[in-house]
Structure formats: C-alpha cells, structure tokens
Amino acid sequence: MIKKILVPVDGSEHASKAIEFAVNIARQYDATIHLLHVVALTKIPEGIKSGVW
C-alpha cells in the first residue's frame, strides 16, 4: 500500500508529467503527495552558518 509519494519538481514539462502520474497513483491508493523543489542559495543565511535556526 502506498501512503506517501515524493515528487521532485523543477518547473519543467517532465516535472509536470511526473505530478500528473503521481496524482493518478495517489487517487488509486488514497495517498498523500509531497512536492520537493530545491533552490540553490548563492548566500548562506547567518542562522544556518551559526547553527541557530
């Protein structure tokens, strides 16, 4: 049984198709979809540098 589906996205056409595919599977299994988009930072925030969130 599938409960959670992780879909990495980048705004591309392929990512859109992956979301559609995930939605179809999620409907079949009543699963939750989690989208993941990673952003590259050019500057590290001070809180992360010092280990304080």
QUIFENJO-V149271 format. One record per pair of residues at least 12 apart in sequence whose C-alpha atoms are under 7 Angstrom apart, sorted by sequence separation. I is the first residue (numbers start at 0). GAP is how many residues later the second one is. If there is no record, write none. Layout:
# QUIFENJO-V149271
I,GAP
I,GAP
This chain:
# QUIFENJO-V149271
6,12
4,17
4,26
8,26
1,27
3,27
4,27
5,27
6,27
7,27
8,27
9,27
0,28
2,28
3,28
4,28
5,28
6,28
7,28
8,28
1,29
2,29
3,29
4,29
5,29
6,29
7,29
